Amino acid sequence: MKKLLVLLTLMVGLFGFTAGASAQVCTSCGGTDIRNVPCVDEQGACEAFDYDLNSWPSDGYCASSKDKYRAIFDICECVDPNDKFVLGTSISIRMTILVNGASGANGAYWSAFTAAPLAFGAAATQTAACALPSKAYTFGTGNANYFLSDGTTAASLTADTTCTVIAANKATILTAGPLSQATLGTLIDDRLCNWWLDIRPIRIDPAVLHNGETISVRIEIVADVGGICALGDIICECEIPVAKACCDTSATYHLLFPYFTAFSGTDYWNGIAIVNTSAADGTATLTMYEADGSVGTATVTVGAHSSYVRLLEAIPWVGDGLGNDASYITVQTDFSADGFAMMANDNHDSMGYLPRQSFPF
């Protein structure tokens, strides 16, 4: 024990520990650019993304993403030598998914459950850690545990690609450990300050994330106070961004309504519905193109999980000569959208259809 404490004191002098648990000491092997993930693909499936794979398309990121992989946690830049990072302390790890810096069930969740301990590696330098050092470890021998955002309710994870994530699958917290005393002793003896940590796969709910939100992971090294389900003092922590929502950073959704009759001077009436399937209010911009060359635009607000339903003549169009000829309408939204069109007359002749959808990709 005395030898380990002496070595830890030597590490303080050689590697420059600084007190405090809030130092931002996470880095990445792939640089600082945040990679983008699809909000939804053309088939309507939502794949999980894996920060560590760095192999498109299996990593789940957008095709044009830059290389970015492996979180590096520089322990020697945040550990207080007078705190609990010493042999005899039970040390575990906690990872929390954040969206735009906020914790909670905000549209990004742990996915693709792996029944295994949380892997990590350790090296003396960041360069060596990025080169996949031969010295690899795990936080304990038991499987990692997943919890809902309350930190206590266990989550039942799924690896399916259904876009709607049910309540029981909304895991935002991962815990693993404790770190074995033999491993802790080796890390101190060999002065292995740079730990690369496996970021498990994450899935998103595109009904919530579609406006370029930033997904990050807060990593905490904690001292146990009675087992993995009772994590105690934070020894050190950092946060690393892992993705930005939507391959098209403008996050614009497109709807095409290919046909309406003239709504002026005929016995037909024309109606349109624009549906906001997301959890936030948004804006829709409608553009009408008539066969006679007239063009009109209108911008409207659509509430979260609600619809904007209007007759075409009741929409606040900006433009001249509208309503005298057949037309089509395009709709651009900043929310995940759907819709419906309908035409009818007093003779009960009617038709309706769904618009063509084009998601950002």
C-alpha positions, -999 to +999 in steps of 0.1 A: +000+000+000+028+024+009+046+017-024+014+025-043+009+057-025+045+068-031+041+059-068+009+079-069+027+109-054+054+105-080+027+106-107+015+139-093+049+154-099+056+138-133+022+142-149+007+173-133-025+163-116-049+191-109-075+191-082-112+191-090-137+169-107-149+193-134-119+194-157-127+188-193-101+162-201-117+141-228-102+140-263-107+120-294-084+101-317-101+115-347-101+152-341-127+178-330-153+176-358-186+162-347-199+135-370-235+134-381-260+106-378-291+100-399-324+111-384-342+085-405-334+066-437-355+062-468-370+029-455-381+045-423-357+025-401-335+040-374-301+024-370-279+027-339-245+044-343-213+032-328-187+059-320-158+034-319-163+015-352-152+042-377-163+021-406-191+034-427-219+022-431-216-003-403-208+025-378-242+041-383-230+076-392-236+096-424-217+087-455-198+120-457-187+120-421-151+126-412-131+100-392-137+103-355-134+075-330-124+064-296-128+086-265-096+092-245-099+102-209-067+117-194-070+106-158-038+124-148-053+157-157-082+155-133-075+133-103-069+149-069-041+129-053-057+134-019-090+119-031-099+083-036-079+071-066-058+048-045-056+011-039-083-001-016-110+022-031-137+006-052-139+025-085-166+023-111-176+042-142-208+060-152-217+072-187-247+095-193-261+105-227-267+142-230-286+161-257-275+197-262-258+194-228-289+183-209-295+149-193-328+130-194-350+112-219-343+137-247-343+115-278-309+097-276-306+063-258-282+034-253-290+006-278-279-028-290-273-044-255-239-061-252-238-086-223-202-080-214-181-058-190-172-024-203-139-025-221-112+001-218-075+004-226-047+023-210-015+038-222+011+064-211+003+088-240-027+097-261-009+086-292-003+052-277-040+050-266-052+058-301-030+030-315-050+004-296-024-006-270-020-042-261-029-035-225-067-037-224-089-040-193-125-041-182-144-023-155-150-054-134-161-089-146-198-083-145-219-069-174-225-032-178-258-020-164-283+003-181-308+026-164-335+051-173-327+088-167-338+085-131-306+065-125-323+037-107-349+021-130-333-007-151-338-004-188-346-033-212-326-024-243-333-035-279-312-036-310-342-032-334-344-003-358-379+009-349-379+047-349-403+051-319-384+042-287-407+029-261-404+041-225-387+009-212-359+013-238-351+049-230-318+041-213-296+071-208-272+059-181-247+031-182-227+019-152-199-006-150-174-019-125-159-020-100-124-019-113-103-047-099-076-038-074-051-057-095-059-036-125-058-004-105-024-013-091-011-019-126-024+014-139-006+032-110+026+012-113+029+017-151+017+053-150-010+047-176-028+080-175-046+079-209-076+056-209-096+049-241-132+040-232-157+021-252-188+042-261-216+017-265-240+020-295-266+048-292-299+052-310-321+083-316-358+090-318-362+112-350-395+125-338-375+143-311-341+149-327-342+165-361-328+200-358-291+193-356-290+186-319-256+176-304-254+143-287-226+138-261-216+115-233-206+125-199-180+101-184-176+099-146-151+079-126-168+073-093-160+058-059-185+031-049-204+034-017-220+000-015-219-015-050-226-006-086-262+005-079-250+030-052-223+051-069-208+077-047-183+106-050-172+116-085-134+114-086-132+130-120-154+136-151-154+149-186-178+152-216-172+142-252-195+150-282-202+119-302-227+130-329-249+157-344-284+148-354-293+146-391-271+141-422-285+172-437-275+198-411-303+221-423-327+194-410-353+204-435-381+179-443-398+181-476-434+172-486-447+172-522-485+175-529-485+169-566-520+180-576-548+203-566-577+217-587-582+254-590-599+267-559-614+298-575-642+297-601-649+260-598-672+238-577-643+220-561-628+227-527-592+218-518-579+210-484-544+203-470-532+189-437-496+192-425-488+171-395-460+177-370-449+143-356-422+158-334-422+169-298-415+206-305-434+233-323-421+241-358-425+261-390-437+250-424-432+270-456-456+262-484-450+271-520-478+268-546-469+265-583-499+270-607-500+257-642-504+293-655-471+303-639-484+320-607-464+313-576-474+319-540-458+312-506-470+310-470-453+303-437-473+288-409-466+274-374-475+238-366-477+228-329-459+197-315-479+165-322-506+185-340-519+194-375-523+225-396-555+219-415-569+245-440-587+250-472-563+264-498-581+297-501-579+302-463-541+300-462-523+334-460-506+332-494-482+359-506-484+361-544-506+373-572-531+355-595-535+324-573-565+301-574-573+302-611-556+270-623-545+236-612-514+235-590-490+215-569-476+225-535-442+218-519-438+221-481-405+225-462-405+221-425-380+221-396-398+192-380-405+156-389-436+159-411-464+141-428-497+152-444-528+146-464-546+163-494-582+162-503-605+176-530-643+173-533-674+190-547-711+192-539-718+161-561-697+140-536-669+135-561-638+134-540-603+121-538-574+123-513-538+112-511-507+113-490-478+135-500-445+123-512-419+126-484-382+133-488-363+132-456-329+148-451-301+123-459 
